[in-house]
Amino acid sequence: MAYDDLKEFGGRVYTGMPVGGEHLWVYPDGSWRERKLAPDRWAFTFTSLKKRARSAPEGSGVPVGTGYHWFILAHQRVRKVDRDIYETAMEGVKYKVAHRRPHWRRWSTEYPDSEPEKEILVRILEGELAELKAGHEPDPAGASGPAYRWKFGRPGFDPS
C-alpha cells in the first residue's frame, strides 16, 4: 500500500504510514535548552536534525519541503552519571496536529472546514486525561490497538 493511499483505522480514514509501522530516527548533535519557570515547572526547546537509521524506500513518504506540527506528551527520566553528564530516557506519545504540503500557503488546520489547532489540542488532552483518570496507561495506537512504549537512551540504561 502506497503512502498516500487512503487507509482506515478505528473508523477514521487517513493517509500516510500504516498504523503499526515503525521508524528509528537518530538525532545527532541535538540541543536541549530549558529555563526554570517555577519550583516544578520548566520551559524547554529541542532542536536537531533527525536522520533515518536506514534509508527510506524509493518513492515512499511525502515530498521534500512538507512540514508537520506534532504534539508530544512524554516522561523524561534521567540519572546523573558524573558532574556534567546525565543519562536520559524519554517515552511517550505524539499526535499529528497539522501538516503543510510544500505548495500550500497555510497549515492544514488553517483552511476552511478544518478543525483548529486549539480544538485538536483540547481533544488530545481531554482524551489522555480521561484515560489517566480511568487508570489506563496511555495507548499511542488508539483505544483498540496495541500500546507501544518508546524508550530512548544508551543501550542498557534502565530509567526505572
DSSP file (Angstrom, degrees, kcal/mol; ACC not computed):
  #  RESIDUE AA STRUCTURE BP1 BP2  ACC     N-H-->O    O-->H-N    N-H-->O    O-->H-N    TCO  KAPPA ALPHA  PHI   PSI    X-CA   Y-CA   Z-CA
    1    1 A M              0   0    0      0, 0.0     2,-0.1     0, 0.0     6,-0.0   0.000 360.0 360.0 360.0 132.2    0.0    0.0    0.0
    2    2 A A    >   -     0   0    0      1,-0.1     3,-1.2     4,-0.1    14,-0.2  -0.336 360.0-110.1 -78.2 158.7    1.4    3.4   -1.0
    3    3 A Y  T 3  S+     0   0    0      1,-0.3    13,-3.1    56,-0.2    -1,-0.1   0.889 116.7  42.2 -54.0 -47.6    2.0    6.3    1.4
    4    4 A D  T 3  S+     0   0    0     11,-0.2    -1,-0.3    57,-0.1     2,-0.1   0.434  87.2 116.3 -87.4   1.8   -0.8    8.5    0.0
    5    5 A D  S <  S-     0   0    0     -3,-1.2    11,-0.3    11,-0.1     2,-0.2  -0.403  77.4-102.0 -65.2 146.9   -3.3    5.7   -0.4
    6    6 A L        -     0   0    0      9,-0.1     2,-0.3    -2,-0.1     9,-0.2  -0.537  46.1-177.8 -71.0 134.0   -6.4    6.0    1.8
    7    7 A K  E     -A   14   0A   0      7,-3.2     7,-2.6    -2,-0.2     2,-0.4  -0.847  15.7-140.2-127.8 164.6   -6.3    3.8    4.8
    8    8 A E  E     +A   13   0A   0     -2,-0.3     2,-0.3     5,-0.2     5,-0.2  -0.990  22.2 165.4-131.3 137.6   -8.8    3.2    7.7
    9    9 A F  E >  S-A   12   0A   0      3,-2.6     3,-2.1    -2,-0.4    -2,-0.0  -0.933  72.3 -11.6-150.9 126.2   -8.3    2.7   11.4
   10   10 A G  T 3  S-     0   0    0     -2,-0.3     3,-0.1     1,-0.3   133,-0.1   0.823 129.0 -52.1  56.4  34.1  -10.8    2.8   14.2
   11   11 A G  T 3  S+     0   0    0      1,-0.3     2,-0.4     0, 0.0    -1,-0.3   0.465 116.2 113.7  83.5   0.1  -13.5    4.3   11.9
   12   12 A R  E <   -A    9   0A   0     -3,-2.1    -3,-2.6     2,-0.0     2,-0.4  -0.879  58.7-141.7-108.6 138.5  -11.1    7.1   10.7
   13   13 A V  E     +A    8   0A   0     -2,-0.4     2,-0.3    -5,-0.2    -5,-0.2  -0.804  34.7 156.3 -94.2 137.6   -9.8    7.4    7.1
   14   14 A Y  E     -A    7   0A   0     -7,-2.6    -7,-3.2    -2,-0.4     2,-0.3  -0.939  31.5-137.1-151.0 170.0   -6.2    8.6    6.8
   15   15 A T        +     0   0    0     -2,-0.3     2,-0.2    -9,-0.2   -11,-0.2  -0.798  58.5  56.0-123.0 171.0   -3.1    8.7    4.6
   16   16 A G  S    S+     0   0    0    -13,-3.1   -11,-0.1   -11,-0.3     3,-0.1  -0.680  94.4   3.7 108.5-161.5    0.5    8.2    5.4
   17   17 A M  S    S-     0   0    0     -2,-0.2     3,-0.1     1,-0.1   -15,-0.1  -0.320  83.4-105.3 -60.0 138.8    2.4    5.4    7.2
   18   18 A P    >   -     0   0    0      0, 0.0     3,-2.4     0, 0.0    -1,-0.1  -0.358  42.2 -93.0 -64.2 146.0    0.1    2.4    8.0
   19   19 A V  T 3  S+     0   0    0      1,-0.3     3,-0.1    -3,-0.1   122,-0.0  -0.383 117.5  33.2 -56.5 132.7   -0.8    2.0   11.7
   20   20 A G  T 3  S+     0   0    0      1,-0.4    -1,-0.3    -3,-0.1   121,-0.0   0.185  88.2 129.8  99.5 -14.7    1.8   -0.3   13.2
   21   21 A G    <   -     0   0    0     -3,-2.4    -1,-0.4     1,-0.0     2,-0.3  -0.324  43.5-151.0 -67.7 156.4    4.6    1.0   11.0
   22   22 A E        -     0   0    0     -3,-0.1     2,-0.3     2,-0.0    -1,-0.0  -0.949  15.1-168.2-133.4 151.4    7.8    2.0   12.8
   23   23 A H        -     0   0    0     -2,-0.3     2,-0.5     2,-0.0    29,-0.0  -0.946  11.3-152.1-127.4 152.4   10.8    4.4   12.2
   24   24 A L        -     0   0    0     -2,-0.3    29,-2.4    30,-0.1    30,-0.4  -0.982  21.1-170.7-122.2 118.3   14.1    4.6   14.0
   25   25 A W  E     -B   52   0B   0     -2,-0.5     2,-0.4    27,-0.2    27,-0.2  -0.825  12.6-149.6-109.8 147.1   15.5    8.1   14.0
   26   26 A V  E     -B   51   0B   0     25,-2.7    25,-2.4    -2,-0.3    -2,-0.0  -0.965   4.4-156.9-115.2 131.2   18.9    9.3   15.1
   27   27 A Y    >   -     0   0    0     -2,-0.4     3,-0.7    23,-0.2     2,-0.3  -0.817  13.4-168.5-109.9  90.1   19.4   12.8   16.5
   28   28 A P  T 3   -     0   0    0      0, 0.0    21,-0.6     0, 0.0    -2,-0.0  -0.598  69.7  -2.8 -79.3 138.1   23.0   13.9   16.0
   29   29 A D  T 3  S-     0   0    0     -2,-0.3     2,-0.1     1,-0.1    20,-0.1   0.861  85.4-180.0  55.4  42.6   24.1   17.0   17.9
   30   30 A G    <   -     0   0    0     -3,-0.7     2,-0.5    18,-0.1    18,-0.2  -0.368  17.4-145.0 -71.3 154.7   20.7   17.8   19.4
   31   31 A S  E     -C   47   0C   0     16,-2.6    16,-2.3    -2,-0.1     2,-0.6  -0.978  12.0-170.8-127.5 119.5   20.4   20.8   21.6
   32   32 A W  E     -C   46   0C   0     -2,-0.5     2,-0.4    14,-0.2    14,-0.2  -0.946   8.5-176.6-109.2 119.8   18.0   20.8   24.6
   33   33 A R  E     +C   45   0C   0     12,-2.9    12,-2.5    -2,-0.6     2,-0.3  -0.964   5.4 177.0-118.8 134.2   17.6   24.3   26.2
   34   34 A E  E     -C   44   0C   0     -2,-0.4     2,-0.4    10,-0.2    10,-0.2  -0.963  16.3-163.7-138.9 155.4   15.5   24.8   29.3
   35   35 A R  E     -C   43   0C   0      8,-2.4     8,-2.6    -2,-0.3     2,-0.4  -0.998  26.8-121.1-139.0 131.9   14.5   27.5   31.7
   36   36 A K  E     +C   42   0C   0     -2,-0.4     6,-0.2     6,-0.2    -2,-0.0  -0.593  30.8 172.1 -76.8 126.8   13.0   27.1   35.2
   37   37 A L  E     -     0   0C   0      4,-2.9     5,-0.2    -2,-0.4    -1,-0.2   0.703  68.0  -7.7-104.3 -29.1    9.6   28.8   35.5
   38   38 A A  E >  S-C   41   0C   0      3,-1.8     3,-1.5     0, 0.0    -1,-0.4  -0.920  90.2 -77.7-157.8 172.0    8.5   27.6   38.9
   39   39 A P  T 3  S+     0   0    0      0, 0.0     3,-0.0     0, 0.0    -3,-0.0   0.810 131.7  18.3 -52.3 -31.6    9.8   25.1   41.5
   40   40 A D  T 3  S+     0   0    0      1,-0.0     2,-0.4    -4,-0.0    -4,-0.0   0.073 113.0  83.2-128.1  25.5    8.4   22.2   39.5
   41   41 A R  E <   +C   38   0C   0     -3,-1.5    -4,-2.9     2,-0.0    -3,-1.8  -0.994  46.8 176.0-137.5 132.4    7.9   23.7   36.0
   42   42 A W  E     -C   36   0C   0     -2,-0.4     2,-0.4    -6,-0.2    -6,-0.2  -0.956  21.2-143.3-130.3 148.4   10.3   24.2   33.2
   43   43 A A  E     +C   35   0C   0     -8,-2.6    -8,-2.4    -2,-0.3     2,-0.3  -0.905  31.0 178.9-103.4 141.8   10.0   25.5   29.6
   44   44 A F  E     -C   34   0C   0     -2,-0.4     2,-0.3   -10,-0.2   -10,-0.2  -0.969  22.8-161.8-142.5 159.2   12.2   23.8   27.0
   45   45 A T  E     -C   33   0C   0    -12,-2.5   -12,-2.9    -2,-0.3     2,-0.4  -0.980   7.5-163.9-132.5 147.8   13.1   23.7   23.4
   46   46 A F  E     -C   32   0C   0     -2,-0.3     2,-0.4   -14,-0.2   -14,-0.2  -0.996   9.8-179.9-132.2 127.8   14.9   20.9   21.5
   47   47 A T  E     +C   31   0C   0    -16,-2.3   -16,-2.6    -2,-0.4     2,-0.3  -0.986  19.0 124.0-129.3 140.2   16.4   21.4   18.1
   48   48 A S        -     0   0    0     -2,-0.4     2,-0.4   -18,-0.2   -18,-0.1  -0.942  55.9-103.4-174.8 159.6   18.2   18.9   15.9
   49   49 A L        -     0   0    0    -21,-0.6     2,-0.4    -2,-0.3    -2,-0.0  -0.787  37.4-148.7 -84.6 143.2   18.3   17.3   12.5
   50   50 A K        -     0   0    0     -2,-0.4     2,-0.4   -23,-0.2   -23,-0.2  -0.953  12.5-166.3-116.0 141.8   16.8   13.9   12.6
   51   51 A K  E     -B   26   0B   0    -25,-2.4   -25,-2.7    -2,-0.4     4,-0.0  -0.968  25.5-108.9-129.5 138.5   18.0   11.2   10.3
   52   52 A R  E     -B   25   0B   0     -2,-0.4   -27,-0.2   -27,-0.2     3,-0.1  -0.359  17.4-140.0 -60.7 141.2   16.6    7.8    9.4
   53   53 A A  S    S+     0   0    0    -29,-2.4     2,-0.3     1,-0.1    -1,-0.1   0.823  94.9  26.9 -70.0 -31.4   18.7    4.9   10.8
   54   54 A R  S    S-     0   0    0    -30,-0.4    -1,-0.1     3,-0.0   -30,-0.1  -0.954 102.5 -94.7-126.9 148.9   18.0    3.2    7.4
   55   55 A S        -     0   0    0     -2,-0.3     3,-0.1     1,-0.1    -2,-0.1  -0.290  44.7-106.1 -61.9 145.3   17.3    4.9    4.0
   56   56 A A        -     0   0    0      1,-0.1    -1,-0.1     4,-0.1     3,-0.1  -0.424  42.2 -96.2 -68.9 145.7   13.7    5.4    3.1
   57   57 A P    >   -     0   0    0      0, 0.0     3,-2.0     0, 0.0    -1,-0.1  -0.359  52.8 -88.9 -60.7 143.8   12.4    3.0    0.4
   58   58 A E  T 3  S+     0   0    0      1,-0.3     3,-0.1    -3,-0.1    -3,-0.0  -0.294 112.1  11.9 -55.2 131.2   12.5    4.6   -3.1
   59   59 A G  T 3  S+     0   0    0      1,-0.3    -1,-0.3    -3,-0.1   -56,-0.2   0.505 100.2 125.0  80.6   4.7    9.3    6.6   -3.8
   60   60 A S    <   +     0   0    0     -3,-2.0    -1,-0.3   -58,-0.1    -4,-0.1  -0.517  48.7  20.0 -94.2 164.6    8.0    6.4   -0.2
   61   61 A G  S    S-     0   0    0     -2,-0.2   -57,-0.1    -3,-0.1   -58,-0.1  -0.074  91.8 -45.8  79.5-175.6    6.9    9.3    2.0
   62   62 A V        -     0   0    0      1,-0.2     3,-0.1   -59,-0.1    -3,-0.1  -0.404  68.6 -80.4 -90.4 165.9    5.9   12.9    1.4
   63   63 A P    >   -     0   0    0      0, 0.0     3,-1.7     0, 0.0    -1,-0.2  -0.304  55.0 -91.5 -65.4 150.1    7.5   15.4   -0.9
   64   64 A V  T 3  S+     0   0    0      1,-0.2     3,-0.1    -3,-0.1    -3,-0.0  -0.373 114.8  38.7 -57.2 136.8   10.6   17.3    0.3
   65   65 A G  T 3  S+     0   0    0      1,-0.4    -1,-0.2    -3,-0.1     2,-0.1   0.287  79.5 137.9 100.1  -8.7    9.5   20.5    2.0
   66   66 A T    <   -     0   0    0     -3,-1.7    -1,-0.4    35,-0.1     2,-0.3  -0.468  39.3-152.3 -67.9 140.7    6.5   19.1    3.7
   67   67 A G  E     -D  100   0D   0     33,-2.7    33,-2.2    -2,-0.1     2,-0.3  -0.843   8.6-160.9-116.2 154.5    6.1   20.3    7.3
   68   68 A Y  E     -D   99   0D   0     -2,-0.3     2,-0.5    31,-0.2    31,-0.2  -0.979  12.0-153.6-133.0 146.5    4.5   18.7   10.4
   69   69 A H  E     -D   98   0D   0     29,-2.6    28,-2.9    -2,-0.3    29,-1.5  -0.978  24.3-176.0-116.2 114.0    3.2   20.0   13.7
   70   70 A W  E     -D   96   0D   0     -2,-0.5     2,-0.5    26,-0.2    26,-0.2  -0.831  18.5-148.3-108.8 147.8    3.4   17.3   16.4
   71   71 A F  E     -D   95   0D   0     24,-2.5    24,-2.6    -2,-0.3     2,-0.4  -0.981  20.6-161.0-113.6 126.0    2.1   17.5   20.0
   72   72 A I  E     -D   94   0D   0     -2,-0.5     2,-0.5    22,-0.2    22,-0.2  -0.914  17.1-174.5-116.6 131.3    4.2   15.4   22.3
   73   73 A L  E     +D   93   0D   0     20,-2.5    20,-2.5    -2,-0.4     2,-0.3  -0.994  30.6 156.7-116.6 123.1    3.3   14.1   25.8
   74   74 A A  E     -D   92   0D   0     -2,-0.5     2,-0.5    18,-0.2    18,-0.3  -0.976  43.4-130.9-149.3 157.0    6.3   12.3   27.4
   75   75 A H  E     -D   91   0D   0     16,-3.2    16,-2.1    -2,-0.3     2,-0.5  -0.918  23.4-162.1-101.3 134.5    8.0   11.2   30.5
   76   76 A Q  E     -D   90   0D   0     -2,-0.5     2,-0.4    14,-0.2    14,-0.2  -0.984   7.5-174.8-118.1 125.8   11.7   12.1   30.8
   77   77 A R  E     -D   89   0D   0     12,-3.1    12,-2.7    -2,-0.5     2,-0.3  -0.967   5.7-177.4-119.9 136.4   13.8   10.1   33.3
   78   78 A V  E     -D   88   0D   0     -2,-0.4     2,-0.4    10,-0.2    10,-0.2  -0.919  15.8-161.5-132.3 156.3   17.4   11.0   34.0
   79   79 A R  E     -D   87   0D   0      8,-1.8     8,-2.6    -2,-0.3     2,-0.4  -0.985  26.5-123.9-137.9 126.6   20.2    9.6   36.1
   80   80 A K  E     +D   86   0D   0     -2,-0.4     6,-0.2     6,-0.2     3,-0.1  -0.552  27.7 177.9 -72.8 127.0   23.3   11.7   36.9
   81   81 A V  E     -     0   0D   0      4,-2.8     2,-0.3    -2,-0.4     5,-0.2   0.843  64.1 -26.6 -96.3 -45.7   26.4    9.9   35.8
   82   82 A D  E >  S-D   85   0D   0      3,-1.4     3,-0.5     0, 0.0    -1,-0.3  -0.835  89.0 -60.8-152.6-168.9   29.0   12.5   36.8
   83   83 A R  T 3  S+     0   0    0     -2,-0.3     3,-0.0     1,-0.2    -3,-0.0   0.802 132.2  19.5 -52.5 -35.7   29.4   16.2   37.4
   84   84 A D  T 3  S+     0   0    0      1,-0.0     2,-0.4    -4,-0.0    -1,-0.2   0.406 110.6  77.8-119.2   0.2   28.5   17.0   33.7
   85   85 A I  E <   +D   82   0D   0     -3,-0.5    -4,-2.8     2,-0.0    -3,-1.4  -0.944  44.7 179.8-125.3 134.5   26.7   14.0   32.3
   86   86 A Y  E     -D   80   0D   0     -2,-0.4     2,-0.4    -6,-0.2    -6,-0.2  -0.996  25.2-134.5-124.8 133.6   23.1   12.7   32.7
   87   87 A E  E     -D   79   0D   0     -8,-2.6    -8,-1.8    -2,-0.4     2,-0.4  -0.726  30.4-159.7 -78.9 137.8   21.7    9.6   31.0
   88   88 A T  E     +D   78   0D   0     -2,-0.4     2,-0.4   -10,-0.2   -10,-0.2  -0.975  17.8 179.7-128.0 133.7   18.3   10.5   29.6
   89   89 A A  E     -D   77   0D   0    -12,-2.7   -12,-3.1    -2,-0.4     2,-0.4  -0.998   6.9-173.6-129.4 137.1   15.4    8.2   28.6
   90   90 A M  E     +D   76   0D   0     -2,-0.4    62,-0.5   -14,-0.2     2,-0.3  -0.993   6.6 172.1-131.8 137.7   12.2    9.5   27.2
   91   91 A E  E     +D   75   0D   0    -16,-2.1   -16,-3.2    -2,-0.4     2,-0.3  -0.995  24.6 101.6-141.2 145.9    9.0    7.7   26.4
   92   92 A G  E     -D   74   0D   0     -2,-0.3    58,-0.4   -18,-0.3     2,-0.3  -0.952  57.6 -73.5 175.9-157.1    5.6    9.0   25.4
   93   93 A V  E     -D   73   0D   0    -20,-2.5   -20,-2.5    -2,-0.3     2,-0.4  -0.930  27.1-156.4-130.3 152.8    3.1    9.6   22.6
   94   94 A K  E     -D   72   0D   0     -2,-0.3     2,-0.4   -22,-0.2   -22,-0.2  -0.997   5.7-159.3-133.0 143.4    3.0   12.1   19.8
   95   95 A Y  E     -D   71   0D   0    -24,-2.6   -24,-2.5    -2,-0.4     2,-0.6  -0.936  22.3-121.9-119.4 138.4   -0.1   13.2   17.9
   96   96 A K  E     +D   70   0D   0     -2,-0.4   -26,-0.2   -26,-0.2     3,-0.1  -0.715  32.6 172.2 -78.3 120.9   -0.2   14.8   14.5
   97   97 A V  E     -     0   0D   0    -28,-2.9     2,-0.3    -2,-0.6    -1,-0.2   0.833  61.2 -18.5 -94.6 -44.0   -1.8   18.2   14.9
   98   98 A A  E     -D   69   0D   0    -29,-1.5   -29,-2.6    10,-0.1    -1,-0.4  -0.972  52.6-156.1-157.6 165.1   -1.3   19.6   11.4
   99   99 A H  E     -D   68   0D   0     -2,-0.3     9,-2.6   -31,-0.2     2,-0.4  -0.962   5.6-153.2-143.8 163.0    0.7   19.3    8.2
  100  100 A R  E     -D   67   0D   0    -33,-2.2   -33,-2.7    -2,-0.3     7,-0.1  -0.944  13.3-141.9-142.6 118.0    1.7   21.6    5.4
  101  101 A R    >   -     0   0    0     -2,-0.4     3,-1.9     5,-0.2   -35,-0.1  -0.399  33.6-106.4 -72.6 154.9    2.5   20.4    1.8
  102  102 A P  T 3  S+     0   0    0      0, 0.0    -1,-0.1     0, 0.0   -37,-0.0   0.802 119.3  45.6 -56.2 -31.6    5.3   22.3    0.1
  103  103 A H  T 3  S+     0   0    0      2,-0.0     2,-0.2     0, 0.0   -37,-0.0   0.441  92.4 101.6 -93.2   0.6    2.9   24.2   -2.3
  104  104 A W    <   -     0   0    0     -3,-1.9     4,-0.0     1,-0.1     3,-0.0  -0.575  59.2-153.8 -84.9 147.9    0.5   25.2    0.5
  105  105 A R  S    S+     0   0    0     -2,-0.2     2,-0.3     2,-0.1    -1,-0.1   0.672  78.1  33.2 -88.1 -19.8    0.4   28.7    1.9
  106  106 A R  S    S-     0   0    0     -5,-0.0    -5,-0.2    -7,-0.0     2,-0.1  -0.820  88.3 -93.1-132.8 167.7   -1.1   27.5    5.2
  107  107 A W    >   -     0   0    0     -2,-0.3     3,-2.2    -7,-0.1     4,-0.3  -0.445  45.5-106.5 -74.8 156.6   -1.1   24.6    7.7
  108  108 A S  G >  S+     0   0    0     -9,-2.6     3,-0.9     1,-0.3    -1,-0.1   0.786 119.6  58.2 -57.2 -29.6   -3.9   22.1    7.3
  109  109 A T  G 3  S+     0   0    0      1,-0.2    -1,-0.3   -10,-0.1     8,-0.1   0.541  97.2  62.7 -79.1  -6.7   -5.7   23.4   10.3
  110  110 A E  G <  S+     0   0    0     -3,-2.2    -1,-0.2     6,-0.1    -2,-0.2   0.436  82.8  94.7 -99.3  -0.6   -5.9   26.9    8.8
  111  111 A Y  S X  S-     0   0    0     -3,-0.9     3,-1.5    -4,-0.3    -4,-0.0  -0.586  89.5 -86.2 -89.5 154.2   -8.1   26.0    5.9
  112  112 A P  T 3  S+     0   0    0      0, 0.0    -1,-0.1     0, 0.0     3,-0.1  -0.213 113.8  21.5 -56.0 148.7  -11.9   26.4    5.9
  113  113 A D  T 3  S+     0   0    0      1,-0.2     2,-0.3    -3,-0.1    -3,-0.1   0.600  97.3 124.3  66.7  14.2  -13.8   23.3    7.4
  114  114 A S  S <  S-     0   0    0     -3,-1.5    -1,-0.2    -5,-0.1    -5,-0.1  -0.779  71.0-108.1-100.9 149.2  -10.7   22.2    9.2
  115  115 A E        -     0   0    0     -2,-0.3    -4,-0.1    -3,-0.1     5,-0.0  -0.629  42.3-117.6 -71.8 125.9  -10.5   21.6   13.0
  116  116 A P     >  -     0   0    0      0, 0.0     4,-2.0     0, 0.0     3,-0.4  -0.278  19.1-114.2 -65.6 152.0   -8.5   24.4   14.5
  117  117 A E  H  > S+     0   0    0      1,-0.2     4,-2.7     2,-0.2     5,-0.2   0.883 115.1  55.9 -52.6 -44.0   -5.2   23.5   16.3
  118  118 A K  H  > S+     0   0    0      1,-0.2     4,-2.3     2,-0.2    -1,-0.2   0.908 108.0  47.5 -59.8 -42.8   -6.6   24.6   19.7
  119  119 A E  H  > S+     0   0    0     -3,-0.4     4,-2.4     2,-0.2    -1,-0.2   0.875 111.1  51.8 -66.2 -37.1   -9.6   22.3   19.4
  120  120 A I  H  X S+     0   0    0     -4,-2.0     4,-2.5     2,-0.2    -2,-0.2   0.935 110.8  47.7 -63.3 -46.0   -7.3   19.4   18.4
  121  121 A L  H  X S+     0   0    0     -4,-2.7     4,-2.7     2,-0.2     5,-0.2   0.905 111.7  49.6 -63.0 -42.2   -5.0   20.0   21.4
  122  122 A V  H  X S+     0   0    0     -4,-2.3     4,-2.8    -5,-0.2     5,-0.2   0.924 111.2  49.8 -62.1 -44.2   -8.0   20.2   23.8
  123  123 A R  H  X S+     0   0    0     -4,-2.4     4,-2.2     2,-0.2    -2,-0.2   0.916 112.4  47.8 -60.7 -44.1   -9.4   16.9   22.3
  124  124 A I  H  X S+     0   0    0     -4,-2.5     4,-2.5     2,-0.2    -2,-0.2   0.953 114.7  44.6 -60.9 -50.9   -6.0   15.2   22.8
  125  125 A L  H  X S+     0   0    0     -4,-2.7     4,-2.6     1,-0.2    -2,-0.2   0.892 113.0  50.5 -65.6 -40.1   -5.5   16.4   26.3
  126  126 A E  H  X S+     0   0    0     -4,-2.8     4,-2.4    -5,-0.2    -1,-0.2   0.906 111.8  49.0 -63.5 -40.3   -9.1   15.5   27.3
  127  127 A G  H  X S+     0   0    0     -4,-2.2     4,-2.0    -5,-0.2    -2,-0.2   0.918 113.1  45.9 -64.2 -44.3   -8.7   12.0   25.9
  128  128 A E  H  X S+     0   0    0     -4,-2.5     4,-2.4     2,-0.2    -2,-0.2   0.896 112.6  51.2 -65.2 -40.7   -5.4   11.5   27.7
  129  129 A L  H  X S+     0   0    0     -4,-2.6     4,-2.8     2,-0.2     5,-0.2   0.910 108.9  50.5 -63.7 -42.9   -6.9   12.9   31.0
  130  130 A A  H  X S+     0   0    0     -4,-2.4     4,-1.8     2,-0.2    -1,-0.2   0.910 111.6  48.4 -61.2 -42.5   -9.9   10.5   30.7
  131  131 A E  H  <>S+     0   0    0     -4,-2.0     5,-2.6     2,-0.2     4,-0.3   0.913 112.6  48.5 -63.5 -42.8   -7.5    7.5   30.1
  132  132 A L  H ><5S+     0   0    0     -4,-2.4     3,-1.3     1,-0.2    -2,-0.2   0.921 111.4  49.0 -63.9 -45.1   -5.4    8.6   33.1
  133  133 A K  H 3<5S+     0   0    0     -4,-2.8    -1,-0.2     1,-0.3    -2,-0.2   0.830 108.1  55.0 -64.0 -31.8   -8.4    9.0   35.4
  134  134 A A  T 3<5S-     0   0    0     -4,-1.8    -1,-0.3    -5,-0.2    -2,-0.2   0.527 119.5-113.0 -78.4  -5.2   -9.7    5.6   34.3
  135  135 A G  T < 5S+     0   0    0     -3,-1.3     2,-0.3    -4,-0.3    -3,-0.2   0.639  70.5 138.0  84.7  14.6   -6.3    4.1   35.4
  136  136 A H      < -     0   0    0     -5,-2.6    -1,-0.3    -6,-0.2    -2,-0.1  -0.685  56.4-118.3 -94.0 146.9   -5.2    3.2   31.9
  137  137 A E        -     0   0    0     -2,-0.3    -1,-0.0     1,-0.1    -5,-0.0  -0.561  47.8 -90.6 -71.4 145.2   -1.7    3.6   30.5
  138  138 A P        -     0   0    0      0, 0.0    -1,-0.1     0, 0.0   -10,-0.0  -0.355  39.0-150.3 -57.2 138.1   -1.7    6.0   27.5
  139  139 A D    >   -     0   0    0      1,-0.1     3,-1.9     8,-0.1     6,-0.1  -0.884  10.5-169.4-116.7  97.8   -2.1    4.0   24.3
  140  140 A P  T 3  S+     0   0    0      0, 0.0    -1,-0.1     0, 0.0     7,-0.1   0.701  85.0  57.4 -63.2 -18.3   -0.4    5.7   21.4
  141  141 A A  T 3  S-     0   0    0      1,-0.3     3,-0.2     5,-0.3     2,-0.1   0.516 117.8 -99.3 -90.2  -3.9   -2.0    3.4   18.8
  142  142 A G    X   -     0   0    0     -3,-1.9     3,-1.1     1,-0.2    -1,-0.3  -0.340  48.7 -58.5 106.1 168.7   -5.6    4.2   19.9
  143  143 A A  T 3  S+     0   0    0      1,-0.3    -1,-0.2    -2,-0.1     4,-0.1   0.747 134.6  37.6 -60.7 -26.3   -8.2    2.6   22.1
  144  144 A S  T 3  S+     0   0    0     -3,-0.2    -1,-0.3     2,-0.1    -2,-0.1   0.491 104.0  81.8-105.5  -2.9   -8.2   -0.6   20.0
  145  145 A G  S <  S-     0   0    0     -3,-1.1    -4,-0.2    -6,-0.1    -3,-0.1  -0.498  87.1 -86.2-101.8 170.0   -4.6   -1.0   19.1
  146  146 A P        -     0   0    0      0, 0.0     2,-0.3     0, 0.0    -5,-0.3  -0.432  44.7-114.4 -71.3 146.5   -1.5   -2.3   21.0
  147  147 A A        -     0   0    0     -7,-0.1     2,-0.5    -2,-0.1    -8,-0.1  -0.656  27.2-157.8 -82.0 135.1    0.4    0.1   23.2
  148  148 A Y        -     0   0    0     -2,-0.3     2,-0.6   -56,-0.1   -56,-0.1  -0.951   2.2-158.9-113.7 132.5    3.9    0.9   22.1
  149  149 A R        -     0   0    0     -2,-0.5     2,-0.5   -58,-0.1   -56,-0.1  -0.944   8.4-156.9-113.1 115.1    6.4    2.2   24.7
  150  150 A W        -     0   0    0     -2,-0.6     2,-0.4   -58,-0.4   -58,-0.2  -0.796  10.2-172.0 -94.4 126.8    9.3    4.1   23.1
  151  151 A K        -     0   0    0     -2,-0.5     2,-0.3   -60,-0.1   -60,-0.2  -0.973   0.7-171.4-121.9 133.2   12.5    4.2   25.1
  152  152 A F        +     0   0    0    -62,-0.5     2,-0.3    -2,-0.4   -62,-0.1  -0.863  35.7  71.9-120.6 154.7   15.5    6.3   24.2
  153  153 A G  S    S-     0   0    0     -2,-0.3   -64,-0.1   -64,-0.2     3,-0.1  -0.805  83.7 -26.1 135.3-173.9   18.9    6.4   25.7
  154  154 A R  S >  S-     0   0    0     -2,-0.3     3,-2.3   -66,-0.1   -67,-0.0  -0.380  77.2 -90.6 -68.7 146.4   22.1    4.4   25.9
  155  155 A P  T 3  S+     0   0    0      0, 0.0    -1,-0.1     0, 0.0     3,-0.1  -0.333 115.5  21.5 -55.2 134.8   21.7    0.6   25.4
  156  156 A G  T 3  S+     0   0    0      1,-0.3     2,-0.6    -3,-0.1    -2,-0.1   0.314  86.4 135.7  89.0  -9.4   21.2   -0.9   28.8
  157  157 A F    <   -     0   0    0     -3,-2.3    -1,-0.3   -69,-0.1   -69,-0.0  -0.636  35.1-168.2 -77.3 118.4   20.0    2.3   30.5
  158  158 A D        -     0   0    0     -2,-0.6   -69,-0.0     1,-0.1    -5,-0.0  -0.916   7.5-167.2-108.8 107.8   17.0    1.4   32.6
  159  159 A P              0   0    0      0, 0.0    -1,-0.1     0, 0.0   -81,-0.1   0.557 360.0 360.0 -73.7  -6.6   15.3    4.6   33.8
  160  160 A S              0   0    0    -83,-0.1    -2,-0.0     0, 0.0     0, 0.0   0.502 360.0 360.0 -78.9 360.0   13.1    2.8   36.4
